[in-house]
Amino acid sequence: MSTKDKVLLELENNKDKFISGSALAKKLNVSRNAIWKAIKSLESSGCIIDAVTNKGYRLLKASDKISAEAIKSLLTTSYMGREIEILQKIDSTNNYAKEIAKSNAIKQGYTIISETQTAGKGRMGRSFESPPDTGIYMSIILRPNFSIELTQLLTSCVAVAVADAVDRLYNTDTKIKWVNDLFLNSKKYCGILTEASISFESGQLEYAIIGIGINAKSIKNSLSPEVLEIATSIEDECDKTVTRNTLIAEILNSLEKYIENIESKNFMNEYRKCSFIIGETVIVTSNGESKKALAVDIDDNAGLVVRYENGTTETLNSGEARIIKS
């Protein structure tokens, strides 16, 4: 970590308290001048710091600029997020991840994060609005050693991992809409898109891309009124300040834990508990056809079990289900 990032972490850890320049210099084993330069650099990047003679420095407001060093300092993983690439703007982090994943030099857990996307991708060819300075738009490259059959569980596994991280940090109650959307108070705050490449020669999985888009900071002034009717952010719902570096690190920690145990399928119990589609009347769309049905269950392979009006049941492993509001 740079001296600047170390100083920021110390100020964050001593929030609402002054810490002297000499104490910072001693703890970080650098000169007082290095501390002064780090403070000025933090201020230029958007941090608001209260500096008082004979008291020291106090952080009033962090810039929340995404930092690879800050994220890595909070990781407990062995590979997830150990290599991070920060971008200011990209069409889609998933598109970029797919391009670089073709190189064997890109290792398991390589993470791409962008401040904004010009063509963020959602499921079914939809777009994902990605305003700057408010969200987390990231893609993680995996080189799974599990079977191709288990890849259909990857999206559900990621959904549980993200929900777990968010709820632990902010004391929220995330709900999951089959198969890939996360909700707070009936509004969407996160979308997940997983994509994979299979070798035609070997029939084996070459890599998988986990795309995660999260509305983290307040979006009240960033998105249109139409979008705000169905979308929200963590900050807008929990009334707490969301620090994106902390949230990213906790998601990466949670992802590694859950993905390492994906073969057990134990996470599906949590997926079902978080689901708000079970027991609801839905319109299911699959293979270009839409039908009305009752969502009965979600099986251990993340398939949505539905019962149609004629009494027949079917398990859907792809497609979309839209809840009919009464």
C-alpha positions as CSV (number, residue, x, y, z in Angstrom):
1,M,0.0,0.0,0.0
2,S,1.1,3.6,-0.6
3,T,1.6,6.0,2.2
4,K,-1.5,7.8,1.1
5,D,-3.6,4.7,1.4
6,K,-2.1,3.8,4.7
7,V,-2.8,7.3,6.1
8,L,-6.4,7.1,4.8
9,L,-6.9,3.7,6.6
10,E,-5.6,5.2,9.8
11,L,-7.9,8.2,9.6
12,E,-10.9,5.9,8.8
13,N,-10.0,3.7,11.8
14,N,-9.9,6.8,14.0
15,K,-13.0,8.4,12.7
16,D,-14.3,11.4,14.8
17,K,-10.9,11.5,16.6
18,F,-7.8,13.6,15.9
19,I,-4.5,11.8,15.2
20,S,-1.3,13.8,15.2
21,G,1.1,13.9,12.3
22,S,3.9,12.6,14.5
23,A,1.8,9.7,15.7
24,L,1.0,8.8,12.1
25,A,4.6,9.1,11.1
26,K,5.8,6.9,13.9
27,K,3.1,4.2,13.2
28,L,3.8,4.1,9.5
29,N,7.5,4.5,9.9
30,V,7.7,7.5,7.5
31,S,8.7,11.2,7.9
32,R,6.4,14.0,9.0
33,N,6.8,15.5,5.5
34,A,5.6,12.2,3.9
35,I,2.5,12.4,6.1
36,W,1.9,16.0,5.1
37,K,2.2,15.1,1.4
38,A,-0.2,12.2,1.8
39,I,-2.8,14.5,3.5
40,K,-2.6,17.0,0.7
41,S,-2.9,14.2,-1.9
42,L,-6.0,12.8,-0.1
43,E,-7.5,16.3,0.0
44,S,-6.9,16.7,-3.8
45,S,-8.7,13.4,-4.4
46,G,-11.8,14.6,-2.6
47,C,-11.3,13.8,1.0
48,I,-12.3,16.5,3.5
49,I,-9.8,16.5,6.4
50,D,-10.0,18.7,9.5
51,A,-6.4,19.8,10.4
52,V,-6.0,21.6,13.7
53,T,-2.7,22.8,15.2
54,N,-1.5,20.7,18.2
55,K,-4.3,18.2,17.6
56,G,-3.5,16.7,14.2
57,Y,-5.9,15.4,11.5
58,R,-9.4,14.1,11.5
59,L,-11.3,12.6,8.5
60,L,-14.6,14.4,8.0
61,K,-15.5,12.8,4.6
62,A,-13.7,10.2,2.6
63,S,-13.7,10.5,-1.2
64,D,-14.7,6.8,-1.6
65,K,-12.5,6.5,-4.7
66,I,-12.0,2.9,-5.6
67,S,-8.5,1.7,-4.7
68,A,-6.9,-1.6,-5.4
69,E,-4.6,-1.2,-2.4
70,A,-7.4,-0.4,0.0
71,I,-9.4,-3.4,-1.2
72,K,-6.5,-5.8,-1.0
73,S,-5.8,-4.7,2.6
74,L,-9.2,-6.0,3.6
75,L,-9.1,-9.3,1.8
76,T,-8.9,-12.7,3.5
77,T,-8.9,-14.6,0.2
78,S,-6.2,-16.8,-1.3
79,Y,-6.9,-15.9,-4.9
80,M,-10.1,-13.9,-5.3
81,G,-9.2,-10.2,-5.9
82,R,-5.5,-10.7,-5.4
83,E,-5.0,-9.1,-8.8
84,I,-7.2,-6.0,-9.4
85,E,-7.4,-3.7,-12.4
86,I,-9.2,-0.4,-11.9
87,L,-10.7,1.4,-14.9
88,Q,-12.3,4.8,-15.1
89,K,-14.6,3.9,-18.0
90,I,-15.4,0.8,-20.1
91,D,-18.2,-0.3,-22.3
92,S,-18.7,-3.4,-20.1
93,T,-16.4,-5.1,-17.6
94,N,-17.7,-8.5,-18.7
95,N,-16.8,-7.7,-22.3
96,Y,-13.3,-6.7,-21.2
97,A,-12.9,-9.7,-18.9
98,K,-13.8,-12.1,-21.8
99,E,-11.2,-10.6,-24.0
100,I,-8.3,-10.8,-21.5
101,A,-9.4,-14.2,-20.1
102,K,-8.3,-15.7,-23.4
103,S,-4.7,-15.2,-22.1
104,N,-3.4,-17.9,-19.8
105,A,-1.5,-15.2,-18.0
106,I,-4.7,-14.0,-16.4
107,K,-5.1,-16.1,-13.3
108,Q,-8.1,-17.3,-11.2
109,G,-9.8,-14.5,-9.3
110,Y,-8.5,-11.6,-11.5
111,T,-10.9,-8.7,-10.9
112,I,-11.8,-5.8,-13.1
113,I,-13.6,-2.8,-11.6
114,S,-14.8,0.3,-13.5
115,E,-16.1,3.6,-12.1
116,T,-18.7,3.6,-14.9
117,Q,-19.8,1.6,-17.9
118,T,-21.2,3.0,-21.2
119,A,-22.9,-0.3,-22.1
120,G,-23.4,-2.3,-18.9
121,K,-24.9,-5.7,-19.6
122,G,-27.8,-7.4,-18.0
123,R,-29.5,-10.7,-18.7
124,M,-31.7,-11.3,-21.8
125,G,-29.7,-8.6,-23.7
126,R,-30.8,-5.8,-21.4
127,S,-28.7,-2.8,-20.4
128,F,-27.5,-2.0,-16.9
129,E,-27.3,1.7,-16.1
130,S,-23.9,2.4,-14.6
131,P,-23.6,6.1,-13.4
132,P,-20.2,7.2,-12.2
133,D,-19.1,7.4,-8.5
134,T,-22.2,5.6,-7.2
135,G,-21.9,1.9,-8.1
136,I,-19.8,-1.1,-8.1
137,Y,-19.3,-2.5,-11.6
138,M,-17.0,-5.5,-11.6
139,S,-16.2,-8.7,-13.3
140,I,-14.2,-11.6,-11.9
141,I,-12.4,-14.2,-14.0
142,L,-12.6,-17.8,-12.8
143,R,-10.9,-20.9,-14.1
144,P,-13.2,-23.5,-12.3
145,N,-12.1,-27.0,-11.6
146,F,-15.7,-28.2,-11.2
147,S,-17.9,-29.8,-13.9
148,I,-19.7,-27.9,-16.6
149,E,-23.0,-29.1,-15.1
150,L,-22.2,-27.0,-12.0
151,T,-21.9,-23.8,-14.0
152,Q,-25.6,-23.5,-14.0
153,L,-25.4,-23.0,-10.2
154,L,-22.8,-20.3,-10.4
155,T,-25.2,-17.4,-10.7
156,S,-27.3,-18.6,-7.8
157,C,-24.1,-19.1,-5.7
158,V,-22.9,-15.6,-6.5
159,A,-26.3,-14.2,-5.6
160,V,-26.1,-15.8,-2.1
161,A,-22.5,-14.7,-1.6
162,V,-23.3,-11.0,-2.4
163,A,-26.5,-11.0,-0.4
164,D,-24.5,-12.4,2.6
165,A,-21.8,-9.8,2.4
166,V,-24.3,-6.9,2.1
167,D,-26.5,-8.0,4.9
168,R,-23.6,-8.6,7.3
169,L,-22.1,-5.2,6.6
170,Y,-25.3,-3.1,6.6
171,N,-27.8,-5.2,8.6
172,T,-30.1,-5.4,5.6
173,D,-32.5,-8.1,4.5
174,T,-31.7,-8.9,0.9
175,K,-34.2,-10.9,-1.2
176,I,-33.4,-12.8,-4.4
177,K,-35.5,-12.8,-7.5
178,W,-34.8,-15.9,-9.6
179,V,-32.3,-16.1,-10.9
180,N,-30.0,-13.2,-10.6
181,D,-31.4,-10.0,-9.1
182,L,-31.0,-8.8,-5.5
183,F,-33.7,-6.6,-3.9
184,L,-34.1,-4.4,-0.9
185,N,-37.7,-3.4,0.1
186,S,-39.1,-4.6,-3.2
187,K,-36.6,-2.7,-5.4
188,K,-33.6,-4.0,-7.3
189,Y,-30.1,-2.9,-6.2
190,C,-27.9,-5.6,-7.8
191,G,-27.8,-7.6,-11.0
192,I,-25.5,-10.6,-11.7
193,L,-24.5,-11.9,-15.1
194,T,-22.3,-15.0,-15.5
195,E,-20.8,-16.0,-18.8
196,A,-18.6,-19.0,-19.7
197,S,-16.4,-20.3,-22.4
198,I,-16.2,-24.0,-23.3
199,S,-13.5,-25.6,-25.4
200,F,-14.9,-27.3,-28.4
201,E,-11.8,-29.6,-28.5
202,S,-11.9,-30.9,-24.9
203,G,-15.5,-30.1,-24.0
204,Q,-14.1,-28.6,-20.8
205,L,-14.8,-25.2,-19.2
206,E,-12.1,-22.7,-20.1
207,Y,-13.2,-19.9,-17.9
208,A,-16.2,-18.2,-16.4
209,I,-16.9,-14.5,-15.9
210,I,-18.9,-13.3,-12.9
211,G,-20.3,-9.8,-13.6
212,I,-21.7,-7.9,-10.6
213,G,-23.4,-4.5,-10.8
214,I,-24.5,-2.9,-7.6
215,N,-26.1,0.4,-6.8
216,A,-24.1,1.2,-3.7
217,K,-24.2,4.9,-3.0
218,S,-27.4,7.0,-3.2
219,I,-28.8,7.0,-6.8
220,K,-31.6,9.5,-6.1
221,N,-29.9,12.2,-8.2
222,S,-28.3,9.8,-10.7
223,L,-31.1,7.8,-12.4
224,S,-34.4,8.8,-14.0
225,P,-37.7,8.9,-12.1
226,E,-38.9,5.9,-14.2
227,V,-35.9,3.8,-13.2
228,L,-36.1,4.9,-9.5
229,E,-39.6,3.4,-9.4
230,I,-38.0,-0.1,-9.7
231,A,-34.4,0.5,-8.6
232,T,-32.7,1.5,-5.4
233,S,-29.3,1.5,-3.7
234,I,-27.9,0.1,-0.5
235,E,-27.2,3.5,0.9
236,D,-30.8,4.7,0.1
237,E,-32.3,1.7,1.9
238,C,-30.1,1.2,4.9
239,D,-29.5,4.9,5.7
240,K,-25.8,4.2,6.3
241,T,-22.7,5.4,4.5
242,V,-21.5,2.7,2.1
243,T,-17.7,2.6,1.6
244,R,-17.2,0.9,-1.8
245,N,-13.7,-0.4,-1.1
246,T,-15.0,-2.2,2.1
247,L,-18.0,-3.6,0.3
248,I,-16.0,-4.9,-2.7
249,A,-13.5,-6.6,-0.4
250,E,-16.3,-8.2,1.7
251,I,-18.0,-9.5,-1.5
252,L,-14.7,-11.0,-2.8
253,N,-14.2,-12.7,0.6
254,S,-17.7,-14.1,0.5
255,L,-17.4,-15.2,-3.1
256,E,-14.3,-17.3,-2.5
257,K,-15.9,-19.0,0.5
258,Y,-19.1,-19.9,-1.3
259,I,-17.6,-20.9,-4.7
260,E,-15.1,-23.1,-2.9
261,N,-18.0,-25.1,-1.6
262,I,-20.3,-24.9,-4.6
263,E,-20.3,-28.7,-5.1
264,S,-22.0,-29.3,-1.8
265,K,-25.0,-27.2,-3.0
266,N,-25.5,-26.1,0.7
267,F,-25.9,-22.5,-0.4
268,M,-29.2,-23.4,-2.1
269,N,-30.9,-23.5,1.3
270,E,-30.0,-19.9,1.8
271,Y,-31.1,-19.1,-1.8
272,R,-34.5,-20.5,-1.1
273,K,-34.8,-18.6,2.2
274,C,-33.9,-15.3,0.4
275,S,-36.2,-16.0,-2.5
276,F,-39.4,-13.9,-2.7
277,I,-40.8,-15.7,-5.8
278,I,-41.8,-19.0,-4.2
279,G,-45.6,-19.0,-3.7
280,E,-46.2,-16.1,-6.2
281,T,-48.1,-16.1,-9.4
282,V,-45.8,-15.4,-12.3
283,I,-45.5,-15.0,-16.0
284,V,-42.7,-17.3,-17.1
285,T,-40.9,-16.7,-20.4
286,S,-38.9,-19.5,-21.9
287,N,-37.9,-20.3,-25.5
288,G,-39.9,-17.2,-26.6
289,E,-43.1,-18.4,-25.0
290,S,-44.9,-16.8,-22.0
291,K,-47.2,-18.6,-19.7
292,K,-49.0,-17.9,-16.4
293,A,-47.9,-20.2,-13.5
294,L,-47.5,-20.6,-9.8
295,A,-43.9,-20.6,-8.6
296,V,-43.8,-23.7,-6.4
297,D,-40.2,-24.2,-5.4
298,I,-36.5,-23.9,-6.5
299,D,-34.7,-27.2,-6.7
300,D,-31.1,-28.0,-5.8
301,N,-29.9,-27.2,-9.3
302,A,-31.4,-23.7,-9.1
303,G,-34.3,-24.6,-11.4
304,L,-37.6,-22.9,-10.8
305,V,-40.4,-25.3,-10.3
306,V,-43.7,-23.9,-11.6
307,R,-47.2,-25.2,-11.8
308,Y,-49.3,-24.1,-14.8
309,E,-53.0,-23.4,-14.8
310,N,-53.7,-26.8,-16.3
311,G,-52.1,-28.5,-13.3
312,T,-48.9,-29.6,-15.0
313,T,-45.5,-28.8,-13.5
314,E,-42.2,-27.9,-15.1
315,T,-38.7,-27.1,-13.9
316,L,-37.1,-24.1,-15.7
317,N,-33.4,-23.9,-15.8
318,S,-33.3,-20.7,-17.9
319,G,-35.7,-18.0,-18.9
320,E,-37.4,-15.3,-16.8
321,A,-40.2,-15.1,-14.3
322,R,-42.1,-11.9,-13.7
323,I,-44.3,-11.7,-10.6
324,I,-47.9,-10.6,-11.2
325,K,-48.8,-8.0,-8.7
326,S,-52.2,-8.4,-7.2
